[in-house]
Amino acid sequence: MPELPRLPFDRPDILDISPYFGELRASAPIARVRTHTGDEAWLVTGYDEIRQVFGDDRLGRSHPAPETAARMSNNVLLGGPTGDYATERIIHKEMRRLLSPAFSARRMRALSDGVRALVGNLLDALAEQGPPADLHAGLSLPLPIQVICELLGVPYEDRDRFRAVAEAMTDLTDLARSADAQMELNAYTYEIVKAKRENPGEDVYTDLANASLPEEDIARIAGGLLFAGHETTVNQIDYGVLLFLRNPAERDALLRDPSLLDAAVEEIMRFGAPSQHGLIRYAHADVEVGGVRIREGELVALAIHAANRDERVYPDPEKFDIRRRDPRPHIGFGHGPHHCLGSGLARIELNAVFGALFARFPTLALAAPYEELEARSGTLTGGIEALPVTW
């Protein structure tokens, strides 16, 4: 029997994903692979197939026997099963019902002016400092942290504390370290939530404080919101900047025609791939996806980054093109009942950044060779360590 392909696949450079995803998709959009931990799993690389998985409630994040379940990596967040098998669907529906108003389109529009003001302040600080500068430290990192602190009701002065814990949570090699960090973040955020019961505010943690959910689930949701609310957006800002700097014709097109901004943000979300880790699901029953029979209990790895470059859906998918008019939306924010609640917030932040950055610094350029940029290795969310720029 031939050896199964082994994850993770090597990538050529920071912006490209492994060509092996495309090779697998051409022959089998759902293929057997071996994970980083040595377990067997189904790797899904096709756009239609991943949408089908997202829409099927027989595939979830929990497992009836989590101690024996296959694992993707040694990470607490997306390495293995999470949640309670008996209550996962109920908790998921209640969480979305509870949080949807906080992330509604109306609430996000109300935030947009404040986000643009924050971007302006950060760009002012960079201009005052002068080049060269680290755009990661000066813009990509502080913006999402400030925004999510305000939205959730987390003290911004605690940012160094929870940022360090969040980084430990992304460790793909040390399960104990990432699990301890998750417990620490959940405990930290739950203390804030409990305090909201005596001193409520106009924030999401106040909503959680009044939720009729088990305390453990409230703590887990609170920690997850703080983690997800800034970590992924940091990387998408960095990658968006890199994509424009490596494709100056697209940057110039955006400067000439600001009406391309919304499409540019969607293309950043489609094309940008800070991580190749993807998402995981477990089959809660025998399921057929794309003509493949997946048995109950088996691990399914969703390669979102590969599906967003599916040539069956996107013409010339390896090209970063902000004038793309593909009729089918990317799945960078998931799909259906698993569409990311924070997608509106991420779009507002990305719109604010790319609506202002190149207008303010039209000669923005890398201050170091592209090949010398350092990727964050061994982490769930990937990304880069620094983004040195000049202007």
C-alpha positions, 0 to 999 in steps of 0.5 A, spaced: 500 500 500 502 506 498 504 511 503 499 516 504 501 524 503 503 527 510 501 534 512 503 539 513 505 540 506 511 545 504 510 551 501 514 555 496 514 562 500 510 566 504 504 568 499 504 561 495 500 555 498 503 548 496 502 546 489 500 539 492 493 541 494 492 543 487 495 536 485 490 532 490 484 536 488 485 535 480 485 527 482 481 527 488 478 533 491 477 528 498 483 524 499 486 520 504 492 523 508 496 522 514 496 528 519 502 531 523 500 527 529 500 520 524 493 519 524 489 518 518 484 523 515 480 526 509 483 532 506 478 536 502 481 541 497 475 542 493 470 548 493 464 545 492 466 539 497 467 544 503 461 547 502 457 541 502 461 539 509 459 546 512 452 545 510 451 538 513 450 538 521 452 530 521 459 533 521 461 537 527 467 539 532 465 534 537 467 526 537 463 521 541 470 518 544 475 524 544 480 520 547 481 516 541 479 521 536 484 522 530 488 529 531 490 534 526 496 536 530 498 537 537 494 544 538 488 545 543 484 549 538 484 545 532 488 539 533 482 534 535 475 534 538 472 540 542 465 541 545 460 536 548 458 531 543 451 530 546 450 538 546 454 541 540 448 543 536 444 546 541 450 550 544 452 552 537 445 555 535 444 558 542 451 561 541 449 564 534 442 566 537 446 570 543 451 573 539 448 575 532 445 582 534 452 584 537 455 582 530 449 585 526 450 589 520 447 595 523 452 594 529 458 594 524 456 600 520 456 604 527 463 601 528 466 603 522 467 611 523 471 609 529 475 604 526 477 609 520 479 614 526 483 608 529 487 607 522 488 614 521 491 615 528 496 609 527 498 612 520 499 618 523 504 615 528 507 611 523 508 618 519 511 621 525 516 616 526 518 616 519 521 610 515 523 605 516 517 602 520 515 595 522 507 595 519 506 589 523 507 592 530 505 599 528 498 597 524 496 590 523 497 588 530 494 594 534 488 595 530 484 589 531 486 589 538 483 596 539 477 594 536 476 587 539 477 590 546 472 596 545 467 591 542 467 585 547 469 590 553 476 588 555 481 593 558 486 595 552 491 596 557 491 588 558 493 587 551 500 584 552 498 579 557 492 576 553 496 577 546 502 573 549 497 567 552 493 567 545 500 566 541 501 560 546 495 557 544 497 557 537 503 552 538 502 546 534 507 542 537 506 542 545 499 540 546 500 542 554 502 549 552 497 550 548 491 547 552 494 551 558 494 557 555 487 556 553 485 555 560 488 561 562 485 566 557 478 563 558 479 564 566 481 571 564 476 573 560 470 569 564 472 574 570 471 580 566 464 577 564 462 576 571 464 583 573 459 585 567 454 582 571 455 588 577 457 593 572 454 592 565 456 596 559 454 596 552 459 590 549 459 583 548 461 580 554 455 584 558 451 580 553 454 573 555 454 575 562 446 574 562 446 568 557 443 562 560 449 557 558 453 553 562 459 557 565 464 553 562 461 554 555 461 562 557 468 562 559 470 558 552 466 562 548 469 569 551 476 566 550 474 564 543 471 571 541 478 575 544 482 570 540 479 569 534 477 577 534 484 579 533 489 574 531 486 572 524 485 579 522 492 581 524 495 576 519 490 578 513 492 585 514 499 583 513 498 579 507 493 584 504 499 589 504 504 584 501 499 582 496 499 589 494 506 590 494 508 584 490 502 586 485 503 594 484 499 594 478 493 592 483 495 597 488 495 602 482 488 600 480 486 601 487 489 608 488 486 610 481 479 607 483 477 607 490 470 603 488 474 597 487 475 597 495 470 592 497 472 587 491 479 588 493 478 586 501 474 580 498 480 578 494 485 579 500 480 574 503 480 569 497 487 569 496 491 570 502 493 564 506 497 565 512 496 558 514 495 552 511 492 548 517 485 549 515 479 547 519 477 540 522 470 536 523 468 529 525 463 525 522 457 524 527 454 519 522 456 515 515 456 521 510 457 521 503 461 528 500 463 528 493 461 521 492 466 519 497 463 515 503 466 518 510 465 513 516 462 515 523 468 518 527 473 519 522 477 526 521 475 531 516 480 536 514 478 542 510 483 546 506 479 552 505 486 556 502 486 550 497 478 551 496 479 558 495 484 557 489 479 551 486 480 552 478 473 549 477 470 555 480 475 561 479 479 562 473 486 563 473 486 562 481 493 563 482 492 571 480 491 576 485 486 580 481 482 586 485 477 586 479 475 579 479 468 578 478 467 571 479 460 569 481 461 565 487 464 568 493 470 565 497 469 561 503 474 565 507 469 566 512 466 559 512 459 558 509 452 557 511 450 555 519 458 556 520 459 562 516 463 567 521 459 571 525 465 576 525 466 577 518 463 584 518 468 586 523 473 583 519 471 587 513 470 593 516 477 593 519 480 591 512 476 596 508 479 602 513 486 599 512 486 599 505 482 605 504 487 609 507 494 606 507 496 607 500 493 614 499 497 616 505 503 612 503 503 611 495 510 610 495 510 604 500 515 599 499 518 593 503 524 595 507 527 588 506 528 583 501 521 579 500 525 573 501 528 575 507 521 576 511 520 571 516 514 566 517 511 564 524 513 557 524 510 552 528 503 556 529 496 554 528 495 561 525 501 562 521 503 569 519 509 573 519 514 576 524 515 583 522 513 587 516 518 592 514 516 598 510 519 604 507 516 610 503 
